[in-house]
Amino acid sequence: MPAVSRITERLLGLPPALTRDVEVRRGLTVPMSDGVELAADLYLPRRVPGAPTVLVRSPYGRRGWVALLAGRTFAERGYQVLVQAVRGTEDSGGEFDPFGDERRDGLDTLAWLEKEPWFNGRVVTFGPSYLGYAQWALAPDAGDRISAMAPFVTASQFRDQTYLGGAFTLRGCLSWSTMMARQRSGGLRARSQGLFGGRRLERAFGLLPLNEADTAVLGEAVPWFREWLEHSEPDDPYWVPERDHRARVAEITAPVSMVGGWHDLFLASQLEDYRALRDAGRDPRLTVGPWSHMSPGLFGAAVRDALEWFAVCLRGEPRREASVRLYVQGAEEWRDYADWPPPAAPTAFHLHRGGVLAVDEPEESPPSAFTYDPADPTPGAGGPLLGPGAGPRDQREIEERSDVLLFTSAPLAEDLEVIGPVSARVYLRSDSGHTDLLVRLCDVDARGRSVNVCDGLRRLVPDPASAAGGAREAVEVAVEMWPTAYRFRAGHRIRVQVASGSHPRFARNTGGGEPLGSATRLVVQHQEVLHDPEHPSAVLLPLAARA
């Protein structure tokens, strides 16, 4: 194992180990208040007196990457590490109910370890994604029993990632659900098939009704996948309060250092958690890099950040001066800021006739039209995905489709930097009250290669106050797009795509208003995007001040 540790140390750019002499106690049982026992492994660095404890609660097992990144890596640098399999996963007892038990089980685990003879009085938490969510679930009630937190690419709630913009995120939800359902029976190889694809999964993305897609992949139903299809509203009791902890983020007193990625699916919610802490008078630290959810460079950066943060919080070592550190894509450089979002000048880039994008107000013109056919849903490429294919990707094949409108600026005379939240305001007329609107910001280089920067989608439903139910009436649609930090270089052009889908990232809008899980009837949707003085459709870009 020391050889593997040394390789990991080099690959992740970690500081040198304090010791390679680590005792591992496997298969500890941690009793929960309802009698269920959860399995855990304990890493104890020998001859490191008073070592603090890193608590890691994982649904992905206690071995593999979790053990390597969280267990031995921290133990070799002077920390005790308890790696626990959450309820219903690996050989922990109970049934796995995603997000539903992590607050209670986390508190029971904390109470247990505080009574153990090896405990030295200080606890910190670490981990990405679901492991990070488990930290957010525990922290409000734990108070100062937690000395520091280091969650990365995660958020205090996963509901908004399940229904981003109101649309079901099919690709991520189905692939993750099938991976988790395979966990106990198939091991790591079978689990990875769920996340990284396979023919059954790819075919299931195109199936209707959606509430049979899990069976098409696994041969059996996945209970929580079907529950997600039925509970779409943000205030649904299914989510609040046990699965959605955003309302309690402001109660957290533990110092928090957060690491995210510009192409991570949790970034928008992660920034909301950062804002909630700041508004509550806390001083969290934030780092956002050029990563997607599973970028190799992300994990090294997050471990280094956590080691530094724990040293600050536990040993009083100096803290970096800036609370916010952002990687500016295009400029390919890191910058420090006092807060998020940094100062910027929100500037409207208007959609014009003929596919033109410009800051000038639009003139009188007929709308731009396209037809969305849910039988041939508009595909997507790149962006904030779970699994492979995330991040910047060539958009030219998608931009050739007739169901995608393009609005492109003239070549830029000088560099232009966009840093902060991005949004769009589009005036849409549709013959269906049930439809989606997707807006994507792209960078087009001098050769004509178009690459996605950020995007956003909004699912629309009929207005009950409208006599026509919303059909054929022009409606102003506000689309929250992904935040970014990006430099468009001189000579490049800014492009905006407008479409009605990005499949299978988002489940297609069938157009008939049937329940999401059981919908099968496909209704073609004829769309018009208005761009005239009365309907000034635009994207709103936060332009950074020139240095």
C-alpha positions as CSV (number, residue, x, y, z in Angstrom):
1,M,0.0,0.0,0.0
2,P,2.8,2.5,0.6
3,A,3.7,2.2,-3.1
4,V,0.2,3.1,-4.1
5,S,0.2,5.9,-1.6
6,R,3.3,7.4,-3.1
7,I,1.9,7.2,-6.6
8,T,-1.3,8.8,-5.4
9,E,0.7,11.5,-3.7
10,R,2.5,12.3,-7.0
11,L,-0.6,12.2,-9.2
12,L,-2.6,14.5,-6.9
13,G,0.3,16.8,-6.0
14,L,-0.1,16.2,-2.3
15,P,2.2,17.4,0.5
16,P,4.5,14.7,1.9
17,A,3.1,12.1,4.2
18,L,3.9,12.4,7.9
19,T,3.8,8.6,8.2
20,R,3.2,5.5,6.1
21,D,2.5,3.4,9.3
22,V,-1.3,3.3,9.4
23,E,-3.5,0.7,11.2
24,V,-6.8,-0.1,9.5
25,R,-9.6,-1.6,11.6
26,R,-12.1,-3.0,9.1
27,G,-15.8,-3.9,9.6
28,L,-16.6,-1.8,12.7
29,T,-20.3,-1.7,13.5
30,V,-21.9,1.6,14.4
31,P,-25.4,1.3,16.0
32,M,-28.1,3.7,14.9
33,S,-30.9,4.9,17.2
34,D,-33.4,2.6,15.4
35,G,-31.3,-0.5,16.0
36,V,-29.8,-0.7,12.5
37,E,-26.0,-1.2,12.3
38,L,-23.8,0.6,9.8
39,A,-20.4,-0.7,8.7
40,A,-17.3,1.4,9.0
41,D,-13.5,1.2,8.6
42,L,-11.1,3.2,10.9
43,Y,-7.7,4.4,9.8
44,L,-5.3,5.2,12.7
45,P,-1.9,6.7,12.0
46,R,0.5,5.2,14.5
47,R,2.7,7.5,16.6
48,V,0.6,10.6,15.9
49,P,-0.7,11.7,19.3
50,G,-4.0,13.6,19.5
51,A,-4.9,13.1,15.8
52,P,-8.2,14.7,14.8
53,T,-10.9,12.5,13.2
54,V,-12.1,12.9,9.6
55,L,-15.6,11.6,9.2
56,V,-16.5,10.4,5.8
57,R,-20.0,8.9,5.1
58,S,-20.3,7.2,1.7
59,P,-22.9,5.4,-0.4
60,Y,-20.2,4.1,-2.7
61,G,-18.6,1.6,-0.3
62,R,-15.6,1.8,2.0
63,R,-12.9,0.6,-0.4
64,G,-11.6,1.7,-3.8
65,W,-11.3,5.5,-4.5
66,V,-13.1,6.4,-1.2
67,A,-10.5,4.5,0.8
68,L,-7.6,5.8,-1.2
69,L,-8.6,9.5,-1.3
70,A,-10.2,9.8,2.1
71,G,-8.9,7.0,4.2
72,R,-5.2,6.4,3.7
73,T,-4.4,9.8,2.2
74,F,-5.6,11.7,5.3
75,A,-4.3,9.1,7.8
76,E,-0.8,9.4,6.3
77,R,-1.0,13.1,7.0
78,G,-1.9,12.9,10.7
79,Y,-5.6,12.3,10.8
80,Q,-7.8,9.4,12.1
81,V,-10.4,8.6,9.4
82,L,-13.7,6.9,9.9
83,V,-15.1,5.8,6.5
84,Q,-18.7,4.6,6.9
85,A,-21.0,3.0,4.4
86,V,-24.4,4.8,4.6
87,R,-27.6,2.9,5.4
88,G,-28.5,0.2,3.0
89,T,-25.2,0.3,1.0
90,E,-22.4,-2.3,0.9
91,D,-22.8,-4.3,4.2
92,S,-24.5,-1.6,6.2
93,G,-27.9,-2.6,7.5
94,G,-31.3,-1.0,6.6
95,E,-32.7,0.0,3.3
96,F,-31.1,2.6,1.1
97,D,-33.4,5.7,0.8
98,P,-31.4,8.3,-1.0
99,F,-30.9,11.5,1.0
100,G,-33.6,10.5,3.5
101,D,-31.6,9.2,6.5
102,E,-28.3,11.2,6.4
103,R,-29.2,13.8,9.0
104,R,-30.3,11.2,11.6
105,D,-27.7,8.6,10.8
106,G,-25.0,11.3,10.7
107,L,-25.9,12.5,14.2
108,D,-26.0,8.9,15.5
109,T,-22.6,8.3,14.1
110,L,-21.1,11.4,15.6
111,A,-22.5,10.5,19.0
112,W,-21.0,7.0,18.7
113,L,-17.5,8.1,17.7
114,E,-17.4,10.8,20.5
115,K,-17.6,7.9,23.0
116,E,-14.9,5.7,21.4
117,P,-11.6,5.4,23.3
118,W,-9.5,6.4,20.2
119,F,-11.4,9.7,19.8
120,N,-9.3,12.8,20.5
121,G,-12.0,15.4,20.7
122,R,-12.1,17.1,17.3
123,V,-14.0,16.1,14.1
124,V,-13.8,17.4,10.6
125,T,-15.8,16.2,7.5
126,F,-14.7,15.6,3.9
127,G,-16.1,14.3,0.6
128,P,-17.6,15.1,-2.7
129,S,-21.1,14.7,-4.2
130,Y,-23.3,12.5,-2.0
131,L,-20.5,12.4,0.6
132,G,-20.7,16.2,0.7
133,Y,-24.5,16.1,1.0
134,A,-24.1,13.9,4.0
135,Q,-22.0,16.7,5.6
136,W,-24.6,19.4,4.9
137,A,-27.3,17.1,6.4
138,L,-25.4,16.6,9.6
139,A,-23.9,20.1,10.2
140,P,-26.8,22.3,11.3
141,D,-27.6,20.0,14.3
142,A,-24.0,19.2,15.0
143,G,-23.1,22.8,15.8
144,D,-19.5,23.2,17.1
145,R,-19.1,19.5,17.5
146,I,-17.7,19.7,14.0
147,S,-14.5,21.8,13.8
148,A,-14.4,22.2,10.0
149,M,-16.1,21.0,6.8
150,A,-14.6,20.4,3.3
151,P,-17.5,19.5,0.9
152,F,-16.7,19.6,-2.8
153,V,-18.9,19.4,-6.0
154,T,-22.0,19.0,-3.8
155,A,-24.9,20.9,-2.3
156,S,-27.2,20.9,0.7
157,Q,-30.0,19.6,-1.4
158,F,-30.2,17.5,-4.6
159,R,-33.8,18.3,-5.5
160,D,-32.9,21.1,-7.8
161,Q,-30.4,18.9,-9.7
162,T,-33.2,16.3,-10.1
163,Y,-35.5,19.0,-11.6
164,L,-33.2,21.6,-13.1
165,G,-35.3,24.4,-14.4
166,G,-38.3,22.3,-13.7
167,A,-37.2,19.6,-16.1
168,F,-36.3,16.1,-15.0
169,T,-32.5,15.4,-15.4
170,L,-33.0,12.0,-17.0
171,R,-29.4,11.1,-17.8
172,G,-28.0,11.7,-14.4
173,C,-30.9,10.3,-12.4
174,L,-31.3,7.1,-14.4
175,S,-27.6,6.3,-14.6
176,W,-27.0,7.0,-10.9
177,S,-30.0,5.0,-9.9
178,T,-29.1,2.0,-11.8
179,M,-25.5,2.2,-10.5
180,M,-26.7,2.3,-6.9
181,A,-29.2,-0.5,-7.4
182,R,-26.4,-2.7,-8.7
183,Q,-24.2,-1.9,-5.8
184,R,-24.8,-4.8,-3.4
185,S,-25.0,-7.6,-6.1
186,G,-22.5,-6.5,-8.7
187,G,-19.6,-4.8,-7.1
188,L,-17.5,-2.0,-8.6
189,R,-17.6,-3.2,-12.2
190,A,-21.4,-3.5,-12.3
191,R,-21.8,-0.2,-10.6
192,S,-19.6,1.6,-13.1
193,Q,-21.7,0.2,-15.9
194,G,-24.6,2.1,-14.5
195,L,-22.8,5.5,-14.5
196,F,-20.7,5.1,-17.6
197,G,-23.3,3.7,-19.9
198,G,-24.0,0.4,-21.6
199,R,-26.4,-0.5,-24.3
200,R,-29.3,-1.1,-22.1
201,L,-28.9,2.3,-20.4
202,E,-28.5,4.1,-23.7
203,R,-31.7,2.5,-25.1
204,A,-33.5,3.3,-21.8
205,F,-32.9,7.0,-22.3
206,G,-35.2,6.9,-25.3
207,L,-38.0,4.8,-23.8
208,L,-41.5,5.9,-22.8
209,P,-43.0,5.9,-20.3
210,L,-40.1,7.0,-18.1
211,N,-41.4,4.9,-15.1
212,E,-40.4,1.8,-17.0
213,A,-36.9,2.9,-17.9
214,D,-35.4,1.5,-14.7
215,T,-36.9,-1.9,-15.4
216,A,-35.5,-1.8,-19.0
217,V,-32.0,-1.4,-17.6
218,L,-32.1,-3.7,-14.6
219,G,-35.1,-6.0,-15.0
220,E,-36.7,-4.6,-11.9
221,A,-38.0,-1.3,-10.5
222,V,-35.8,1.1,-8.6
223,P,-38.2,2.6,-6.0
224,W,-36.5,6.0,-5.5
225,F,-36.2,6.6,-9.3
226,R,-40.0,6.2,-9.6
227,E,-40.5,8.4,-6.5
228,W,-38.5,11.2,-8.1
229,L,-40.7,11.1,-11.2
230,E,-43.7,11.6,-9.0
231,H,-42.4,14.4,-6.7
232,S,-41.4,17.4,-8.9
233,E,-42.4,20.4,-6.7
234,P,-39.7,22.0,-4.6
235,D,-41.9,22.2,-1.5
236,D,-43.1,18.6,-1.8
237,P,-43.0,16.8,1.6
238,Y,-40.9,14.1,-0.1
239,W,-38.0,16.6,-0.3
240,V,-38.6,18.9,2.6
241,P,-37.3,18.8,5.3
242,E,-35.4,15.5,5.4
243,R,-33.9,15.6,1.9
244,D,-33.6,19.3,1.4
245,H,-31.4,21.1,4.0
246,R,-30.9,24.5,2.2
247,A,-33.2,26.3,4.7
248,R,-30.8,25.4,7.5
249,V,-27.4,26.2,5.9
250,A,-27.4,29.5,7.7
251,E,-27.4,27.7,11.1
252,I,-24.1,26.0,10.4
253,T,-21.3,27.3,12.6
254,A,-18.5,25.0,11.4
255,P,-16.0,26.8,9.1
256,V,-16.6,25.6,5.5
257,S,-14.3,25.4,2.5
258,M,-16.0,24.6,-0.7
259,V,-14.5,23.4,-4.0
260,G,-16.6,23.4,-7.2
261,G,-16.3,23.2,-11.0
262,W,-17.6,25.4,-13.7
263,H,-19.0,22.3,-15.4
264,D,-20.2,20.5,-12.3
265,L,-23.9,19.7,-12.0
266,F,-24.1,21.0,-8.4
267,L,-22.4,24.3,-9.0
268,A,-25.5,26.6,-9.0
269,S,-26.8,25.1,-5.7
270,Q,-23.3,25.1,-4.2
271,L,-23.1,28.9,-4.9
272,E,-26.4,29.3,-3.2
273,D,-25.1,27.5,-0.1
274,Y,-22.0,29.8,-0.2
275,R,-24.3,32.8,-0.4
276,A,-26.5,31.6,2.5
277,L,-23.4,31.2,4.7
278,R,-22.1,34.7,3.8
279,D,-25.5,36.3,4.4
280,A,-25.6,34.6,7.9
281,G,-22.3,36.3,8.8
282,R,-20.1,33.3,8.2
283,D,-16.8,33.4,6.3
284,P,-16.8,30.4,4.0
285,R,-14.0,29.8,1.5
286,L,-14.8,29.1,-2.2
287,T,-12.7,27.7,-5.0
288,V,-14.1,27.1,-8.5
289,G,-12.0,25.5,-11.2
290,P,-12.3,24.3,-14.8
291,W,-13.7,21.0,-13.8
292,S,-16.7,18.8,-14.3
293,H,-18.1,16.4,-11.6
294,M,-15.5,13.7,-12.3
295,S,-12.5,15.6,-13.6
296,P,-9.2,14.0,-12.4
297,G,-7.7,17.3,-11.5
298,L,-10.7,18.1,-9.3
299,F,-9.9,15.4,-6.7
300,G,-6.3,16.5,-6.2
301,A,-7.3,20.1,-5.8
302,A,-10.0,19.2,-3.3
303,V,-7.8,17.0,-1.1
304,R,-5.1,19.7,-1.1
305,D,-7.7,22.3,-0.2
306,A,-9.1,20.2,2.6
307,L,-5.6,19.5,4.1
308,E,-4.9,23.2,4.1
309,W,-8.3,24.1,5.5
310,F,-8.1,21.6,8.3
311,A,-4.6,23.0,9.2
312,V,-6.1,26.5,9.3
313,C,-9.0,25.5,11.5
314,L,-7.3,23.0,13.8
315,R,-3.8,24.3,14.1
316,G,-4.2,28.0,13.4
317,E,-2.1,28.0,10.3
318,P,-2.4,31.1,8.1
319,R,-5.4,31.3,5.9
320,R,-5.2,32.5,2.3
321,E,-6.2,36.2,2.0
322,A,-9.0,35.9,-0.5
323,S,-12.2,34.1,0.3
324,V,-12.9,33.3,-3.3
325,R,-10.6,31.8,-5.9
326,L,-11.8,31.4,-9.5
327,Y,-10.3,29.9,-12.6
328,V,-11.0,32.1,-15.6
329,Q,-11.5,29.9,-18.6
330,G,-10.1,31.2,-21.9
331,A,-7.6,33.3,-19.9
332,E,-6.5,30.0,-18.3
333,E,-5.5,31.7,-15.0
334,W,-6.6,31.7,-11.4
335,R,-7.8,34.9,-9.7
336,D,-8.7,35.9,-6.2
337,Y,-11.8,37.8,-5.2
338,A,-13.3,39.1,-2.0
339,D,-16.7,37.5,-2.6
340,W,-19.0,35.8,-5.1
341,P,-20.2,37.1,-7.4
342,P,-17.4,39.6,-8.2
343,P,-18.3,43.1,-9.4
344,A,-19.6,43.1,-13.0
345,A,-21.7,45.1,-15.4
346,P,-24.7,43.1,-16.5
347,T,-25.0,43.7,-20.2
348,A,-27.8,42.6,-22.5
349,F,-26.8,40.9,-25.8
350,H,-30.0,41.0,-27.9
351,L,-31.3,38.5,-30.4
352,H,-31.9,40.0,-33.8
353,R,-33.4,39.0,-37.2
354,G,-31.1,36.9,-39.4
355,G,-29.4,35.2,-36.5
356,V,-27.5,38.3,-35.3
357,L,-26.4,38.8,-31.6
358,A,-25.6,42.4,-30.6
359,V,-25.9,44.8,-27.7
360,D,-28.1,47.1,-29.9
361,E,-31.8,47.1,-29.3
362,P,-33.7,45.0,-31.8
363,E,-35.7,46.6,-34.7
364,E,-39.1,45.6,-35.9
365,S,-38.8,42.1,-37.4
366,P,-40.7,38.9,-37.8
367,P,-40.0,36.1,-35.2
368,S,-37.5,33.3,-35.7
369,A,-39.3,29.9,-35.8
370,F,-38.4,26.3,-35.3
371,T,-40.3,23.0,-34.7
372,Y,-39.5,20.7,-31.8
373,D,-40.5,17.1,-32.4
374,P,-40.3,15.0,-29.2
375,A,-40.1,11.8,-31.3
376,D,-36.6,13.2,-32.4
377,P,-35.6,15.2,-29.4
378,T,-32.9,17.8,-29.7
379,P,-29.7,16.2,-28.4
380,G,-27.1,17.9,-26.2
381,A,-23.3,17.7,-26.0
382,G,-21.2,18.6,-22.9
383,G,-22.2,20.8,-20.1
384,P,-22.7,20.0,-16.4
385,L,-23.3,16.3,-16.7
386,L,-22.8,13.3,-14.3
387,G,-20.3,10.9,-15.8
388,P,-18.4,11.1,-19.1
389,G,-18.9,13.6,-21.8
390,A,-19.2,16.6,-19.5
391,G,-17.6,20.0,-20.0
392,P,-16.8,22.0,-23.2
393,R,-17.7,20.1,-26.3
394,D,-17.9,20.8,-30.1
395,Q,-21.4,22.1,-30.9
396,R,-21.3,22.1,-34.7
397,E,-23.2,18.9,-35.3
398,I,-26.0,20.1,-33.0
399,E,-26.0,23.6,-34.6
400,E,-26.7,22.0,-38.0
401,R,-30.2,20.8,-36.8
402,S,-33.3,22.7,-37.9
403,D,-34.7,22.6,-34.3
404,V,-31.8,24.8,-33.0
405,L,-31.8,28.6,-33.6
406,L,-28.4,30.4,-33.7
407,F,-27.7,34.0,-32.9
408,T,-24.0,35.0,-33.4
409,S,-22.1,38.2,-32.8
410,A,-19.6,39.9,-35.0
411,P,-15.9,39.0,-34.3
412,L,-14.9,40.7,-31.1
413,A,-12.5,43.6,-31.4
414,E,-11.0,42.9,-28.0
415,D,-11.1,40.3,-25.3
416,L,-14.3,40.2,-23.3
417,E,-14.7,38.5,-19.9
418,V,-17.9,37.1,-18.5
419,I,-17.7,36.4,-14.7
420,G,-20.8,35.7,-12.6
421,P,-24.3,34.5,-13.0
422,V,-25.7,34.4,-16.6
423,S,-29.3,34.6,-17.5
424,A,-31.6,35.0,-20.5
425,R,-34.9,36.7,-21.2
426,V,-36.7,35.2,-24.2
427,Y,-40.1,36.0,-25.6
428,L,-41.5,32.7,-26.8
429,R,-44.7,31.9,-28.7
430,S,-45.6,28.3,-28.8
431,D,-48.7,26.3,-30.0
432,S,-48.3,24.1,-26.9
433,G,-48.7,25.3,-23.3
434,H,-46.3,22.4,-22.3
435,T,-42.9,23.0,-23.7
436,D,-39.2,23.7,-22.8
437,L,-36.9,26.5,-23.6
438,L,-33.1,25.9,-23.7
439,V,-30.6,28.8,-24.1
440,R,-26.9,28.0,-24.5
441,L,-24.0,30.4,-24.6
442,C,-21.1,29.3,-26.9
443,D,-17.7,30.6,-28.0
444,V,-16.9,30.4,-31.7
445,D,-13.3,30.6,-32.7
446,A,-11.8,31.9,-36.0
447,R,-12.1,28.5,-37.6
448,G,-15.8,28.3,-36.9
449,R,-15.6,25.8,-34.1
450,S,-18.4,26.4,-31.5
451,V,-17.9,25.3,-27.9
452,N,-20.4,25.5,-25.1
453,V,-19.7,27.9,-22.2
454,C,-22.9,27.6,-20.2
455,D,-26.6,27.0,-20.6
456,G,-30.0,26.8,-18.9
457,L,-33.4,25.3,-19.5
458,R,-36.9,26.2,-18.3
459,R,-39.9,23.9,-18.4
460,L,-43.1,25.8,-19.2
461,V,-46.7,24.9,-18.2
462,P,-49.9,26.6,-19.2
463,D,-51.0,29.7,-17.4
464,P,-54.3,28.8,-15.8
465,A,-55.3,32.5,-15.9
466,S,-55.0,32.5,-19.7
467,A,-58.1,31.7,-21.8
468,A,-55.9,29.9,-24.3
469,G,-53.9,28.0,-21.7
470,G,-50.7,29.8,-22.8
471,A,-50.8,28.4,-26.4
472,R,-50.0,30.9,-29.2
473,E,-49.5,33.7,-26.7
474,A,-46.1,35.4,-26.4
475,V,-44.7,34.8,-23.0
476,E,-41.6,36.3,-21.4
477,V,-39.4,33.4,-20.2
478,A,-36.7,34.0,-17.7
479,V,-33.9,31.3,-17.9
480,E,-31.3,31.0,-15.2
481,M,-28.2,29.8,-16.9
482,W,-25.1,28.3,-15.4
483,P,-22.6,30.7,-13.8
484,T,-19.2,31.0,-15.4
485,A,-15.9,32.8,-15.5
486,Y,-14.9,32.9,-19.2
487,R,-12.8,35.1,-21.5
488,F,-14.0,35.4,-25.1
489,R,-10.8,36.2,-27.0
490,A,-10.5,38.9,-29.6
491,G,-11.5,37.6,-33.0
492,H,-13.9,35.1,-31.5
493,R,-17.6,35.4,-31.8
494,I,-20.3,34.9,-29.1
495,R,-23.1,32.6,-30.0
496,V,-26.5,31.8,-28.4
497,Q,-28.4,28.7,-29.2
498,V,-32.1,28.5,-28.6
499,A,-33.9,25.2,-28.6
500,S,-36.5,23.2,-26.8
501,G,-34.4,20.3,-25.4
502,S,-31.1,18.7,-24.6
503,H,-31.7,15.0,-24.5
504,P,-31.0,12.8,-22.7
505,R,-29.6,15.2,-20.1
506,F,-33.2,16.5,-19.7
507,A,-36.2,14.3,-20.2
508,R,-38.0,15.4,-23.4
509,N,-41.1,17.5,-23.0
510,T,-43.7,15.3,-24.7
511,G,-46.0,18.3,-25.1
512,G,-49.3,16.8,-24.1
513,G,-49.2,17.7,-20.4
514,E,-49.4,14.0,-19.2
515,P,-47.8,13.1,-15.9
516,L,-44.0,12.8,-16.4
517,G,-43.6,9.2,-15.4
518,S,-46.5,7.8,-17.5
519,A,-46.5,10.2,-20.5
520,T,-46.4,8.4,-23.9
521,R,-48.3,10.8,-26.3
522,L,-45.9,12.9,-28.3
523,V,-47.1,16.3,-29.5
524,V,-45.0,18.3,-32.0
525,Q,-44.4,21.9,-30.7
526,H,-44.1,24.8,-33.1
527,Q,-42.1,27.7,-31.6
528,E,-41.5,31.3,-32.4
529,V,-38.8,33.5,-30.7
530,L,-39.7,37.2,-30.8
531,H,-37.0,39.8,-31.1
532,D,-38.5,43.3,-31.7
533,P,-38.7,46.5,-29.7
534,E,-41.7,45.2,-27.7
535,H,-40.1,41.8,-27.2
536,P,-36.4,42.4,-26.7
537,S,-35.1,38.8,-26.2
538,A,-31.6,38.8,-24.9
539,V,-28.9,37.0,-22.8
540,L,-27.6,39.0,-19.8
541,L,-23.9,38.6,-19.5
542,P,-22.0,39.9,-16.4
543,L,-19.1,41.7,-18.1
544,A,-16.0,42.0,-15.8
545,A,-14.3,45.3,-15.5
546,R,-11.2,45.6,-17.7
547,A,-7.9,45.4,-15.8
